[in-house]
Every structure is written in C-alpha cells, then in structure tokens.
Amino acid sequence: MVKKKVKGIVVISAGFKETGKEGAVLEKRVKELVEKYNIALIGPNCVGIINTDPKIRLNATFGRVMPKEGNIAFITQSGAVGLTALEYAEAEGIGLSKFISIGNKTDVNENDLLEYLMTDEQTKVILLYLEDLVKPLKFLEVARKVTEEAKKPILAIKSGRTPEGAKAAATHTGALAGSDEAYDAFFRQCGIIRVKTVNELFDYAKAFSGQPLPKGRKVAIITNAGGMGIMATDASIRNGLKLATLSEETKEKLRKILPPTANTNNPVDVIGDSDENRYSAALKVILEEEAVDAIIAIWTPTQITETIRVAEKVVELASQYSKPIMGCLLSLQNVKEVIKTLWQAKIPYYPIPESAAKVLSLMSYFNDWINKKITGVKVFEDVEKEKIISIIEKVKKRNPPVILEPEGYQILSAYKIPVLPFALVKDAEEAVIKVREIGYPCVLKIVSPHILHKTDVGGVMLDIENEEELRIKFSELLKNVKSKKT
C-alpha cells in the first residue's frame, strides 16, 4: 500500500482491542504504521463507508444496500447498527449523503468526520451512533462549530446508558462508556439532540432534512377528527409547544368555507364529512396566519375521501409556504403511497400526533440554539489550581479513573463555587462525629470508583434525622452494597 501511495484504507476485520490485550497490541501496531506513512484509516472492526455523491457513488461496505442520494450523513461506531440503519432508510425512502462505520476508531474518529461533514455541501443533517468519545474536549469544540456556525443539526444515539449497557460496550468495540448523565449535559452544551432509538433517529432526521425550522413554538393543528386534535394538543403542550391563537380575520375566513358545526379555533376541526378540497382550503387559510409557526396536519380515514387525495393537496400547498408541516395523514389502505407522496415534498409522515409534536419541539429547540445570544465565558478568579491539579493527578492513577463525589465537591470549592457541607468517613462512629459538626438532617452515600450508579446498589440513604438513625442507616447501606457485589 505504501508503494502504491495509498492514502486511505478501510479495515473491516475484527479481532483488535475489543478482544483483549493481544488484540490491543495488534491495533497499536496498525496505528503506528498508518501514522508513520500518513495513511487515513477507517476502522478496524467496522463495515466500511458509502458516499452517494453522483460524481463518486462509492460503496466500500459488505452491506447489501446502496442508499439513494440524500442530505443525511450517518456515522456509526457499530457496524450492525449501521447496516440496520441502511435497511431502515431504504424501506422509508430516505436518502443519505454519507455513511461511515468507524468501529474501533484507531485513526479516523467522530471528531475528524464532523469536521469534514461541517463543510460538506451534500450534508444537511448528521446522525451519530456512539459508544464512547475519543477526545471529548475536541468533540465539544467541533460539534459546537457544526451546530452553531454551519447550523447543521446533530442527532445522536449514545448507547451504554445503563451499567449493563456500558459493560456490553466495552466488549463490543473496547469503548469506555462513561456516565450517562454526564453525556446528557455534555450533548446539551454542543447543541446535540440525543435520541434513544434508530427509529427516532430517522423519524426526527426526516423533518430536519426536509422541512424549514419553525420560527417559534406556536403550532396550529388541523384535523377531521376532534379526538385526534385533542391528543395533538396535549402532546404539543407536553413537549413545550404553544397553541397558536388564530386571529378573528382567520377564523372568519374559516367560517366561510367550513360547516357551522366545524371548530374554527385551534385545533381546527373540519369535521368527519370533509373531502380533500374542504381540508385543503382550511389548511391554506391556516398557513397564511402570521401567528402560526408550524402545522400538524391530521387526517383520519373516512369513506368520503381517500387519504392519498388529501396528501396530494397538502403537498401542493406545502410548496407555496415556508412553514414546517408534519403529516399525520392516517390511512387504512395505501399507507406506503401516502408516505411516498408526502415525502416527494419532503413532508415527514407520522402515524401518531405525539411523534409530530415531539419533532416540532426538537426543531424549535434547535432554532433557539442557533439563534441564541452568545455570552462571554465566566472567568473564575482566585482559583486553587494546585489543589485541583493534585486531585486530577490522583484520579488519573486510579482504575477506573473516576472522580469521586467528595473530590468533585473539592474541585467546585477550589473554584469558589458554593457546595453543601460534606465529609468522607470510613465507619459509623466517624460519621456520627462529622454530622455533629455539619448538622441534621443529612444524607449518606457510598463512595467507590467501582460504583457509578449509587441508587442501583442501595447506596443512598436520605433524610437521616438523628444519631440512632444514622447508625442504623450506615449499617443498612453497607449491607445493601455488599449484597449487590456478591
């Protein structure tokens, strides 16, 4: 490869650091070689890469699917999740711009790829499946540039949310999963939208890739069934949206085209005997209402009109306005045809209004993120740097290298950030002495680098009011932890 001046390779083979010490040694050797000869390496332990750019049309995977061209890029640490996603995208008619399975990330990692996709004209939305992060601070820097400067949404699945899942990740790609709560906070700092499933990943990506972002959180709901309108209203409010207040002018226009029994307030109910023309006329009036930022268009199947006709009318109107529309056009027949028709205008289809409300909420969140005012970073003065460095160095020597809760309090205190009184004790008698100084009520927690989720092992005792209760709870806590470890 060196003689042929190859500059990039994909290693799909497994048997590296995910298998243990011998595999880790082999992977280290591979890393040394690619660095020596300046070769970019994808993998190992991956399924390869795909580029749908018409000028390239590269499929360097062993998957059976070559996705159609689209504006969604997918980076995955798991080959199996990636292949599943390719099948799902094909079934849903969703196109991709890039597909990259990174496996063990020996050389090229998520940070490198985010930097590349940030300026990739073919990519509008980025999807991630990750089990760990190689360089979190670099990831923070790059991800914020992608979301803030390039204004490209990043939707991410971070697996290993549970202690059991974290262990599974370690044996899968050799990943150290990290605290799930920390990842939630970390992703929020990057403007990344975290999801739980591949289904959610693509459900939300369809809306981000095809529809404009709402300018605000005011949503209008149009339906031919009152019950569905009520469900959509509840879902919208639960997800932080607001029902748009229709102007008197708009309501008067609706009264002229709807029967007397129809509801011209939001949610607008065109009632069950509506055909596609009545529905379309009402939708047009709502789209022209300035108070409306986004629309959830609901249709339940009736004998009056086939859903596909309604879908065609919605598509016709959508091209004339710059407001996002979420389609909940339900159908007893020809569902695939309805979905295909809507997607021709890049209108996502959702079988229930709750999903439509959720994605509109996320789109509103991202719109808030890219339009937020940038404020200066607070600079801490009079910081006890030596104390912080001492704690961090101690943690780095620990296996696993986890900052314990008392150490976290010490670091915060070193930055002059107020914390609650605390003490690290070894037995019940020492606990009694320390709490006499601190005062009741108090909380008792287990501290161990091997126990990250204290409540899972019964390692937290709350609302302790006196010394007798403290001694009893101390004994119970130790008993709980020992029983869970055995």
C-alpha positions as CSV (number, residue, x, y, z in Angstrom):
1,M,0.0,0.0,0.0
2,V,2.8,2.4,0.8
3,K,4.5,1.6,-2.6
4,K,1.2,2.3,-4.3
5,K,0.9,5.6,-2.4
6,V,-2.4,4.7,-0.9
7,K,-3.7,7.5,1.3
8,G,-6.8,5.9,2.8
9,I,-7.8,2.4,3.8
10,V,-10.8,0.7,5.4
11,V,-10.2,-2.2,7.7
12,I,-13.3,-4.2,8.3
13,S,-11.7,-7.1,10.2
14,A,-12.4,-7.6,13.9
15,G,-10.0,-9.2,16.5
16,F,-8.4,-6.0,17.8
17,K,-8.7,-4.2,21.1
18,E,-12.3,-5.3,21.6
19,T,-11.0,-8.8,22.1
20,G,-8.4,-8.1,24.9
21,K,-4.7,-7.5,25.4
22,E,-3.4,-9.3,22.3
23,G,-5.8,-7.5,20.0
24,A,-4.9,-4.2,21.6
25,V,-1.2,-4.8,20.8
26,L,-2.1,-5.6,17.2
27,E,-4.2,-2.5,17.0
28,K,-1.4,-0.3,18.4
29,R,0.9,-1.7,15.8
30,V,-1.6,-0.8,13.0
31,K,-1.9,2.7,14.4
32,E,1.9,3.2,14.4
33,L,2.1,2.1,10.7
34,V,-0.7,4.4,9.4
35,E,0.8,7.3,11.4
36,K,4.3,6.6,10.0
37,Y,3.1,6.5,6.4
38,N,0.4,9.2,6.7
39,I,-2.4,6.9,5.8
40,A,-6.0,7.6,6.9
41,L,-7.6,4.5,8.4
42,I,-11.3,3.8,8.9
43,G,-11.8,1.0,11.5
44,P,-10.9,-1.7,12.2
45,N,-13.9,-3.7,13.3
46,C,-16.3,-1.8,11.1
47,V,-18.4,-2.4,8.0
48,G,-17.0,0.3,5.8
49,I,-18.1,3.6,4.1
50,I,-20.6,4.8,1.5
51,N,-20.6,8.1,-0.5
52,T,-23.7,8.7,-2.6
53,D,-22.3,11.8,-4.4
54,P,-23.2,11.2,-8.1
55,K,-19.6,12.1,-9.0
56,I,-18.3,9.3,-6.8
57,R,-21.0,6.7,-5.9
58,L,-18.7,4.6,-3.7
59,N,-19.9,1.6,-1.6
60,A,-17.0,0.2,0.3
61,T,-19.1,-1.9,2.7
62,F,-20.3,-5.5,2.8
63,G,-23.9,-4.4,3.3
64,R,-26.4,-5.2,0.6
65,V,-28.0,-1.7,0.4
66,M,-26.7,1.2,-1.6
67,P,-28.8,4.1,-0.3
68,K,-30.2,6.7,-2.7
69,E,-28.7,10.2,-2.7
70,G,-29.9,12.4,0.1
71,N,-28.7,15.1,2.6
72,I,-28.4,13.0,5.8
73,A,-25.0,11.7,6.9
74,F,-24.7,8.7,9.3
75,I,-21.6,8.0,11.5
76,T,-21.8,4.8,13.5
77,Q,-19.5,3.1,15.9
78,S,-21.4,-0.2,15.5
79,G,-21.4,-1.9,12.1
80,A,-24.6,-3.9,12.9
81,V,-26.5,-0.7,13.9
82,G,-25.2,0.9,10.7
83,L,-26.4,-1.9,8.5
84,T,-29.8,-1.9,10.2
85,A,-30.0,1.9,9.6
86,L,-29.3,1.4,5.9
87,E,-32.1,-1.1,5.6
88,Y,-34.4,1.2,7.5
89,A,-33.5,4.2,5.4
90,E,-34.2,2.2,2.2
91,A,-37.6,1.0,3.5
92,E,-38.6,4.5,4.4
93,G,-37.3,6.0,1.1
94,I,-34.7,8.2,3.0
95,G,-31.6,9.2,1.1
96,L,-28.1,9.5,2.6
97,S,-25.2,11.7,1.7
98,K,-22.5,9.7,3.6
99,F,-22.4,6.5,5.7
100,I,-19.3,5.9,7.8
101,S,-18.8,2.9,10.1
102,I,-15.9,3.8,12.3
103,G,-15.6,0.7,14.5
104,N,-12.7,0.9,17.0
105,K,-11.6,4.4,15.7
106,T,-7.9,3.6,15.7
107,D,-7.2,6.6,13.5
108,V,-10.1,8.5,12.0
109,N,-12.7,9.2,14.6
110,E,-16.0,11.1,15.1
111,N,-14.2,14.4,15.5
112,D,-12.4,14.1,12.2
113,L,-15.6,13.2,10.4
114,L,-17.7,16.0,12.0
115,E,-15.0,18.5,10.8
116,Y,-15.4,17.0,7.3
117,L,-19.2,17.0,7.3
118,M,-19.4,20.5,8.6
119,T,-18.3,21.8,5.2
120,D,-19.8,19.0,3.1
121,E,-22.3,20.7,0.7
122,Q,-24.2,17.4,0.3
123,T,-24.9,17.0,4.0
124,K,-27.6,18.9,5.9
125,V,-28.2,16.7,8.9
126,I,-25.7,14.5,10.8
127,L,-26.7,11.3,12.7
128,L,-24.4,9.6,15.2
129,Y,-24.4,6.3,16.9
130,L,-21.6,6.3,19.6
131,E,-20.5,4.1,22.5
132,D,-17.7,6.5,23.7
133,L,-15.8,9.6,22.7
134,V,-12.1,9.7,21.8
135,K,-11.3,13.3,22.8
136,P,-14.4,14.9,24.5
137,L,-13.0,18.4,24.5
138,K,-12.2,18.3,20.8
139,F,-15.6,16.8,20.2
140,L,-17.2,19.7,22.1
141,E,-15.3,22.3,20.0
142,V,-16.1,20.6,16.7
143,A,-19.7,19.8,17.4
144,R,-20.5,23.3,18.5
145,K,-19.0,24.6,15.2
146,V,-21.2,22.2,13.3
147,T,-24.4,23.2,15.1
148,E,-23.7,27.0,15.7
149,E,-21.7,28.0,12.7
150,A,-22.7,25.5,10.0
151,K,-26.2,25.3,11.6
152,K,-26.4,21.6,10.9
153,P,-28.4,19.6,13.4
154,I,-26.7,16.6,15.0
155,L,-28.9,13.8,16.2
156,A,-27.2,11.2,18.4
157,I,-27.7,7.8,20.0
158,K,-25.2,7.3,22.8
159,S,-25.6,3.8,24.0
160,G,-24.3,2.3,27.2
161,R,-26.9,4.3,29.2
162,T,-27.2,1.6,31.9
163,P,-24.3,0.0,33.8
164,E,-25.0,-3.3,32.0
165,G,-25.0,-1.5,28.6
166,A,-21.7,0.2,29.5
167,K,-20.2,-3.3,30.1
168,A,-21.5,-4.5,26.8
169,A,-20.0,-1.6,25.0
170,A,-16.6,-2.4,26.4
171,T,-16.7,-5.9,25.0
172,H,-18.2,-4.7,21.7
173,T,-15.7,-2.0,20.5
174,G,-13.5,-1.7,23.5
175,A,-15.3,1.5,24.5
176,L,-15.4,3.1,27.9
177,A,-19.0,4.3,28.0
178,G,-18.9,7.0,30.8
179,S,-21.6,8.5,32.9
180,D,-25.0,8.7,31.1
181,E,-26.0,11.9,33.0
182,A,-22.7,13.5,32.0
183,Y,-23.3,12.7,28.4
184,D,-26.7,14.3,28.6
185,A,-25.3,17.5,29.9
186,F,-22.3,17.4,27.5
187,F,-24.5,17.0,24.5
188,R,-26.7,19.9,25.6
189,Q,-23.5,22.1,25.6
190,C,-22.9,21.1,22.0
191,G,-26.5,21.7,20.8
192,I,-26.7,17.9,20.0
193,I,-30.2,16.3,20.1
194,R,-30.0,13.0,21.9
195,V,-32.4,10.2,20.9
196,K,-32.9,6.7,22.2
197,T,-33.6,4.5,19.1
198,V,-32.8,4.2,15.4
199,N,-36.5,4.7,14.7
200,E,-36.4,8.1,16.5
201,L,-33.1,8.9,14.8
202,F,-34.6,8.7,11.3
203,D,-38.1,10.0,12.4
204,Y,-36.6,13.2,13.5
205,A,-34.0,13.4,10.7
206,K,-36.7,13.3,8.1
207,A,-38.2,16.6,9.5
208,F,-34.8,18.3,9.9
209,S,-33.7,17.3,6.4
210,G,-36.9,18.2,4.6
211,Q,-38.7,21.0,6.4
212,P,-37.7,24.5,7.4
213,L,-37.1,25.2,11.1
214,P,-40.1,26.8,12.8
215,K,-39.5,30.5,13.7
216,G,-41.2,30.0,17.0
217,R,-43.2,27.5,19.1
218,K,-46.7,28.4,18.1
219,V,-48.3,25.4,16.4
220,A,-51.6,25.1,14.6
221,I,-53.5,21.7,14.3
222,I,-55.9,20.9,11.6
223,T,-57.9,17.7,11.7
224,N,-61.1,16.0,10.5
225,A,-61.5,14.2,13.9
226,G,-61.9,16.1,17.2
227,G,-60.3,13.3,19.3
228,M,-57.1,13.3,17.3
229,G,-57.0,17.1,17.6
230,I,-57.3,16.9,21.4
231,M,-54.4,14.3,21.5
232,A,-52.3,16.5,19.3
233,T,-53.0,19.5,21.6
234,D,-52.0,17.6,24.7
235,A,-48.8,16.3,23.0
236,S,-47.9,19.7,21.8
237,I,-48.2,21.3,25.3
238,R,-46.3,18.4,26.9
239,N,-43.5,19.0,24.5
240,G,-43.2,22.7,25.2
241,L,-45.1,24.0,22.2
242,K,-47.9,26.6,22.3
243,L,-51.2,26.6,20.5
244,A,-51.3,29.5,18.1
245,T,-54.1,31.9,18.7
246,L,-55.9,32.4,15.4
247,S,-56.9,36.0,14.5
248,E,-60.6,36.9,14.1
249,E,-59.8,37.5,10.4
250,T,-58.5,34.0,10.0
251,K,-61.5,32.5,11.9
252,E,-63.9,34.4,9.8
253,K,-62.3,33.0,6.6
254,L,-62.6,29.5,8.1
255,R,-66.3,30.1,8.9
256,K,-66.9,30.9,5.2
257,I,-65.5,27.6,4.0
258,L,-66.4,25.2,6.9
259,P,-69.8,23.9,8.0
260,P,-71.5,25.6,11.1
261,T,-70.6,22.5,13.2
262,A,-66.9,22.9,12.5
263,N,-64.5,24.3,15.0
264,T,-62.6,27.4,13.8
265,N,-60.5,27.7,16.9
266,N,-57.2,25.9,17.2
267,P,-57.2,22.9,16.8
268,V,-59.3,23.5,13.7
269,D,-61.7,20.6,13.1
270,V,-63.1,20.4,9.6
271,I,-65.3,17.5,10.8
272,G,-65.6,14.0,9.5
273,D,-67.6,14.6,6.3
274,S,-64.8,16.7,4.9
275,D,-63.3,15.9,1.5
276,E,-59.8,16.9,0.3
277,N,-61.0,20.2,-1.1
278,R,-62.5,21.5,2.2
279,Y,-59.4,20.3,4.1
280,S,-57.1,22.0,1.6
281,A,-59.0,25.3,1.7
282,A,-58.8,25.3,5.6
283,L,-55.1,24.4,5.5
284,K,-54.4,27.3,3.2
285,V,-56.1,29.8,5.5
286,I,-54.1,28.5,8.5
287,L,-50.8,28.6,6.6
288,E,-51.5,32.3,5.9
289,E,-52.0,33.1,9.6
290,E,-49.0,35.1,10.8
291,A,-49.4,33.8,14.4
292,V,-48.7,30.2,13.2
293,D,-45.1,28.9,13.2
294,A,-45.8,25.3,12.3
295,I,-48.6,22.9,11.4
296,I,-49.6,19.4,12.4
297,A,-51.9,18.1,9.6
298,I,-54.0,15.2,10.8
299,W,-56.4,13.2,8.7
300,T,-58.2,10.0,9.8
301,P,-59.6,7.7,7.1
302,T,-63.2,8.0,6.1
303,Q,-65.5,6.8,3.3
304,I,-65.8,10.3,1.9
305,T,-62.3,10.7,0.5
306,E,-59.2,8.5,0.2
307,T,-56.2,9.8,2.2
308,I,-54.0,9.9,-0.8
309,R,-56.1,12.7,-2.2
310,V,-55.6,14.7,1.0
311,A,-51.9,14.0,0.8
312,E,-51.7,15.4,-2.7
313,K,-53.5,18.6,-1.6
314,V,-51.1,19.0,1.3
315,V,-48.1,18.6,-1.0
316,E,-49.5,21.1,-3.4
317,L,-49.9,23.7,-0.6
318,A,-46.6,23.0,1.1
319,S,-44.5,24.2,-1.8
320,Q,-46.1,27.6,-1.6
321,Y,-45.2,28.4,2.1
322,S,-42.1,28.3,4.2
323,K,-43.7,26.9,7.4
324,P,-42.9,23.3,8.5
325,I,-45.8,20.8,8.1
326,M,-45.8,17.5,10.0
327,G,-48.1,14.9,8.3
328,C,-50.3,12.7,10.4
329,L,-52.4,11.6,7.4
330,L,-53.6,8.1,8.6
331,S,-54.8,5.6,6.1
332,L,-56.4,2.1,6.2
333,Q,-55.1,1.5,2.7
334,N,-52.2,2.6,0.6
335,V,-50.2,3.8,3.5
336,K,-46.9,3.4,1.6
337,E,-48.4,5.5,-1.3
338,V,-49.4,8.3,1.2
339,I,-45.9,8.3,2.8
340,K,-44.2,8.4,-0.7
341,T,-46.5,11.2,-1.8
342,L,-45.8,13.3,1.2
343,W,-42.0,12.7,1.0
344,Q,-41.9,14.0,-2.5
345,A,-42.4,17.4,-0.9
346,K,-40.1,16.4,2.0
347,I,-43.1,16.3,4.4
348,P,-42.4,13.7,7.1
349,Y,-45.2,11.2,7.9
350,Y,-46.0,10.2,11.5
351,P,-48.7,7.6,12.4
352,I,-49.5,9.4,15.7
353,P,-49.6,13.1,16.6
354,E,-47.4,12.6,19.6
355,S,-44.4,12.0,17.3
356,A,-45.2,15.0,15.2
357,A,-45.3,17.2,18.3
358,K,-42.1,15.8,19.6
359,V,-40.1,16.5,16.4
360,L,-41.6,20.1,16.2
361,S,-40.4,20.7,19.7
362,L,-36.9,19.5,18.9
363,M,-36.8,21.7,15.7
364,S,-37.9,24.6,17.9
365,Y,-35.1,23.8,20.3
366,F,-32.5,23.8,17.5
367,N,-33.9,27.0,16.1
368,D,-33.4,28.6,19.6
369,W,-29.9,27.1,19.8
370,I,-28.7,28.6,16.5
371,N,-30.3,32.0,17.2
372,K,-29.2,32.3,20.9
373,K,-27.1,35.2,22.0
374,I,-23.5,34.3,22.6
375,T,-22.4,35.5,26.0
376,G,-18.9,35.6,27.5
377,V,-17.5,32.7,29.4
378,K,-17.2,33.4,33.1
379,V,-13.6,33.6,34.2
380,F,-13.0,32.3,37.8
381,E,-10.6,34.3,39.9
382,D,-8.6,33.2,43.0
383,V,-8.8,29.5,41.9
384,E,-6.8,27.0,44.0
385,K,-5.1,25.5,40.9
386,E,-2.6,23.3,42.8
387,K,-5.4,21.6,44.8
388,I,-7.3,20.9,41.6
389,I,-4.2,19.5,39.8
390,S,-3.4,17.3,42.8
391,I,-6.9,15.8,42.7
392,I,-6.9,15.2,39.0
393,E,-3.4,13.6,39.1
394,K,-4.7,11.3,41.9
395,V,-7.7,10.4,39.8
396,K,-5.6,9.6,36.7
397,K,-3.7,7.0,38.6
398,R,-6.9,5.3,39.8
399,N,-8.5,2.3,37.9
400,P,-11.1,3.2,36.7
401,P,-10.1,6.9,36.5
402,V,-13.3,8.2,38.1
403,I,-13.7,11.5,40.0
404,L,-15.5,10.6,43.3
405,E,-18.2,12.7,44.7
406,P,-16.2,14.2,47.5
407,E,-13.4,15.0,45.0
408,G,-16.0,16.7,42.8
409,Y,-17.1,18.9,45.8
410,Q,-13.4,19.8,46.5
411,I,-12.9,20.8,42.9
412,L,-16.0,23.0,42.9
413,S,-14.9,24.6,46.2
414,A,-11.5,25.3,44.7
415,Y,-13.3,27.4,42.1
416,K,-15.2,29.1,44.9
417,I,-18.5,27.6,43.8
418,P,-20.7,27.0,46.9
419,V,-21.3,23.4,47.8
420,L,-23.2,21.7,50.7
421,P,-21.2,20.7,53.7
422,F,-19.8,17.2,53.2
423,A,-17.4,14.7,54.8
424,L,-15.7,11.5,53.8
425,V,-15.9,8.8,56.5
426,K,-14.8,5.2,57.0
427,D,-17.2,4.0,59.7
428,A,-20.3,4.8,61.6
429,E,-18.5,6.4,64.6
430,E,-16.6,8.8,62.3
431,A,-19.9,9.6,60.5
432,V,-21.6,10.5,63.9
433,I,-18.7,12.8,64.8
434,K,-18.7,14.6,61.4
435,V,-22.5,15.0,61.3
436,R,-22.4,16.6,64.8
437,E,-20.3,19.3,63.1
438,I,-22.4,19.6,60.0
439,G,-25.9,19.1,61.5
440,Y,-29.0,17.1,60.8
441,P,-30.8,16.2,58.6
442,C,-28.1,14.5,56.5
443,V,-27.7,12.1,53.5
444,L,-25.5,9.1,53.5
445,K,-23.9,7.9,50.2
446,I,-21.5,5.1,49.2
447,V,-18.2,6.3,47.6
448,S,-16.4,4.0,45.3
449,P,-14.8,4.3,41.9
450,H,-16.4,0.9,41.0
451,I,-19.9,2.1,41.9
452,L,-21.1,4.9,39.5
453,H,-24.8,4.4,40.0
454,K,-25.3,4.5,43.8
455,T,-29.0,4.0,43.8
456,D,-28.8,0.8,41.8
457,V,-26.9,-0.9,44.7
458,G,-28.9,0.8,47.6
459,G,-26.0,3.1,48.3
460,V,-28.0,6.2,49.1
461,M,-29.8,6.9,52.4
462,L,-31.9,10.1,52.6
463,D,-33.5,12.3,55.4
464,I,-31.5,11.0,58.3
465,E,-32.7,12.9,61.4
466,N,-30.6,11.7,64.4
467,E,-27.6,9.7,65.6
468,E,-29.5,6.5,66.2
469,E,-31.0,6.6,62.7
470,L,-27.6,7.4,61.2
471,R,-26.0,4.3,62.8
472,I,-28.9,2.1,61.5
473,K,-28.8,3.5,58.0
474,F,-25.0,3.2,57.9
475,S,-25.3,-0.5,58.6
476,E,-28.1,-0.9,56.1
477,L,-26.1,0.9,53.4
478,L,-23.1,-1.4,53.8
479,K,-25.3,-4.4,53.8
480,N,-27.0,-3.3,50.6
481,V,-23.7,-2.7,48.8
482,K,-22.1,-6.0,49.9
483,S,-25.2,-8.0,48.8
484,K,-25.2,-6.4,45.4
485,K,-21.5,-7.0,44.8
486,T,-21.7,-10.7,45.7
